[in-house]
Amino acid sequence: MGCRILGVNEGESAVFECDPPKGHPTPVVTWRLDERDLILPRHRYRQDGSTLMVSHVVPSDEGEYQCVVTNMAGRRVSEVAQLTVYESARVGGVVKSMVGVAGHDVTLPCVPSGKPDPQVVWRRADGLMPVGRAAMGRDWSLTITALRSGDQGTYVCEATNSAGTHAANTSLLVVERPRAEGGVRPRIAVITPSHVRQIGCPITATPTPIIFWVKENHGRQEAQREAGHTLTGDGEDVYLLEEEQPWVVASGAAATMEKAAPIVDHTFSLHVTTRHEGLWACMAANEARVIVSPCIKLWHFSGAFFSLFLLPFASAPFVI
């Protein structure tokens, strides 16, 4: 009398066979699991003659199985047969999308599971892995050091064992901090009252940041209060590019207090005339940081012209 030792993948069927000795009267075969009698039939357990079948096995079916042969002459118990249920590899803990900052490190998590323990590999779905800068830790996470814009892409954590393979993706976006270009050298431009001056925003970033212009205008605060208008905060008017009207400025108090508001175009350049003299700054923001460009002074001289100065005191961009 003997029983087979089985290792079965989760979801498959396990079959235990028992070859009882002959006797008179014919012996009765029953089964036990972990030294407790199995009452058959039961859910997913079925006995056909002396054979026990367990369908769609799950980890809770693991244990020591024995067949028991009984007749009037006595009772015999087989040796133990151990059922081991192999669980297919699974990948958890993966974040669908992550944002990393260029020049910094980023860690992509991965939590594999399965029985037996799976083998884990990281690969890139849309290119080569960063050479010399990507390493898998003891917790199976992937760390990429000194991020570059070319590291942006889809990374795959894949776990494999004898029961199956499973993978999950993380989409990595690499952003560059906004930076001001051109330094702080004074710039001068002359314009007549009948002309419009275009001022570019000297800030770049990847991906393209949200860009807007602010104007310091403390001189009109009292007039705004008297007119019942809400201030935009700290004496500043804010000018944005609206998606619905790509050539129209969005402005709170400014739109009602002036006959003509400045225009911000689709390149985020500011279009101004002599009406708009004052202190201006371009601001940009993305996931990495917010930056304010050196201030630009729009100066109207005697109704004839005004000049643009990049103020010498703005020795460096202001960064939040």
VENBEL-V911250 format. One record per residue. N is the residue number from 1. SS is DSSP state (2 for helix, 1 for strand, 0 for the rest). Layout:
BEGIN
n = {N	N}
ss = {SS	SS}
END
This chain:
BEGIN
n = {1	2	3	4	5	6	7	8	9	10	11	12	13	14	15	16	17	18	19	20	21	22	23	24	25	26	27	28	29	30	31	32	33	34	35	36	37	38	39	40	41	42	43	44	45	46	47	48	49	50	51	52	53	54	55	56	57	58	59	60	61	62	63	64	65	66	67	68	69	70	71	72	73	74	75	76	77	78	79	80	81	82	83	84	85	86	87	88	89	90	91	92	93	94	95	96	97	98	99	100	101	102	103	104	105	106	107	108	109	110	111	112	113	114	115	116	117	118	119	120	121	122	123	124	125	126	127	128	129	130	131	132	133	134	135	136	137	138	139	140	141	142	143	144	145	146	147	148	149	150	151	152	153	154	155	156	157	158	159	160	161	162	163	164	165	166	167	168	169	170	171	172	173	174	175	176	177	178	179	180	181	182	183	184	185	186	187	188	189	190	191	192	193	194	195	196	197	198	199	200	201	202	203	204	205	206	207	208	209	210	211	212	213	214	215	216	217	218	219	220	221	222	223	224	225	226	227	228	229	230	231	232	233	234	235	236	237	238	239	240	241	242	243	244	245	246	247	248	249	250	251	252	253	254	255	256	257	258	259	260	261	262	263	264	265	266	267	268	269	270	271	272	273	274	275	276	277	278	279	280	281	282	283	284	285	286	287	288	289	290	291	292	293	294	295	296	297	298	299	300	301	302	303	304	305	306	307	308	309	310	311	312	313	314	315	316	317	318	319	320}
ss = {0	0	0	0	0	1	1	1	1	0	0	0	0	1	1	1	0	0	0	0	0	0	0	0	0	0	0	1	1	1	1	1	1	0	0	1	1	0	0	0	0	1	0	0	1	1	1	1	0	0	1	1	1	1	0	0	0	0	2	2	2	0	1	1	1	1	1	1	1	1	1	0	0	1	1	1	1	0	0	0	1	1	1	1	1	1	1	1	1	1	1	1	0	0	0	0	1	1	1	1	1	0	0	0	0	1	1	1	0	0	1	1	1	1	1	0	0	0	1	1	1	1	1	1	0	0	0	0	0	0	0	0	0	1	1	1	0	0	0	0	0	1	1	1	0	0	0	0	2	2	2	0	1	1	1	1	1	1	1	1	1	0	0	1	1	1	1	1	1	1	1	1	1	1	1	0	0	0	1	1	0	0	0	0	0	0	0	0	0	1	1	0	0	0	0	0	1	1	1	0	0	0	1	1	0	0	0	0	0	1	1	1	1	1	1	1	0	2	2	2	2	2	2	2	2	2	2	0	0	0	0	0	0	0	0	1	1	1	1	1	1	0	0	0	0	0	0	0	1	1	0	0	2	2	2	2	2	0	0	0	0	0	1	1	0	0	0	0	0	1	1	1	0	2	2	2	0	1	1	1	1	1	1	1	1	0	0	0	0	1	1	1	0	0	0	1	1	1	1	1	1	0	0	0	1	1	1	1	1	1	0	0	0	0	0	0	0	1	1	0}
END
